[in-house]
């Protein structure tokens, strides 16, 4: 039987409401069935909707399930930060005051608290892109092949087919053919450097039309993968911009601390109330 459940809609990777990527968070979701979660994710029509449940691992503070409008994800970055924000705001108390441990499809993910929440990036597996697929991605993006500096398949739960481009200007100038991208059936990311001395190190864009997300305003899992892939290229601490092409202002704060890469972002609740499910 449907009943009211605590609900937050949190803007992630921004301190100003409506300027970046919202995530819907339903707390107290233990008795919801898979099809109920999937139906709400389709209805919100956000890039992701998260559901908080009691953990099954004794080392976790809570468990989260993450749904796009079309599928369930084992991990994603902006719902990780947004769910932690919503859980704390709703009165959640972590076992360790300085950290939060989230259980999700890939296992346990640690978040640290400070000026802003940040999650420890899961390990990424990097592989060369299939040359034929790379050619099709380049064509779907409307790119000149000479603008591509490097390319990899990056997998940290989500699988991103990522092109490193020659500049942030090239990234921002892309006008992708979304039908062609959707036909590839893969998620595509692009990253390019801002000019030396700029306050932002790189510009990032993410396209997942096959998952019902033509362009994602900001993507924690992609930024986490890119940060580890390009660790020898980028500074130990930097800020990435994403969402610029969508009139958003996403800011992803990356910091390498020994063997751990931290992906941080500001979070702010925009909607608070109940969802009747």
PyMOL commands that set and color helices and strands:
alter all, ss='L'
color gray80, all
select helices_A, chain A and resi 34-44+77-89+131-141+145-147+168-172+178-184+209-211+220-229+244-246
alter helices_A, ss='H'
color red, helices_A
select strands_A, chain A and resi 4-12+21-26+49-53+62-67+72-73+99-104+107-112+117-120+125-127+148-155+159-165+187-193+202-208+213-216+237-242+250-257+260-265+267-276
alter strands_A, ss='S'
color yellow, strands_A
deselect
rebuild
show_as cartoon
